[in-house]
Amino acid sequence: MHIQNEPVNEPVNERQQAILSKMKQNPSITRENLANKLDVSIATLKRELTSLRKKGYISRRGSDKNGQWIILKNQ
């Protein structure tokens, strides 16, 4: 039996949907601005971003300061 670590079509939660929505509106939004708009801590936001990356929803192009979020697939 093979145990797979990658989630298969795992749905995003409400907070992740809100993150994706904000990124679509403003691809160059910073982590700090995202955290403020969603009223969550930076640590919580980073955890959600990591989850979205692992699920294949987002990636980042460029630097943290001048980069942009890339939406890879819609929720």
N, C-alpha and C positions, 0 to 999 in steps of 0.2 A: 504494500500500500504506500502510495506517495502522498505526503502531506505538503500542500502548497501554501507558501507563506504570502503570496500576493493575493490581495482581495479580488474577487471576481465580480465585476459590475456592482461593487458595493455602493449603495446610494450615499449621497452627501447629506449631512444634517442641516438644520435650519441655519445655523451660524455659518457653515461653509457656503450655503446658497447665498447668504448675504455678502460674504467675502467675494464670491464670484461676481455678484451683481455690481458691487463697488468697483471691482477691477475692470469690468466691461465699461462702466461709465468713465473711469479714469485709469488707463493702463499704467500710468507713471506714479500712481499713488504710493506713498511710503508706508512701511509697516506701522510707524507711529500714527500716521493719519488714519489708517485702517482701524487700528486698535481704539483710537479716540472715537471714531464714527460708530463703531460697534459696541463701545462701552465695555471693552474687555482689556485685560492686562496684555503687555507685550508677550509674556510667557505663554498665555493662552493662545494668542494670535499665532505665534511661532509654531505651536503644536498643531493648530488647524492647518497652517500652510504646509507643514511637513506631511500631514495626512493627505491633503489635496495633491501634493506632488507625487506621493507614493501611489495614489489612485490614478495618476495620469491626467488630472484635470488642468494643472497649471505648470508653467515653467517661467523662468526669469531670464531675460536677455539684457546684458549690460551690467553696469555697476549698481550697487545698492542705492547710490545717490542719484544717478542719472538713467538707470535702467527702466525697463518696462516689463509688466506682467503679460504673459502670453496665455490666453485661454485655449487649451488644447481640445477640450470637448465640453459640450453643454450638459448640465445636470438633468 
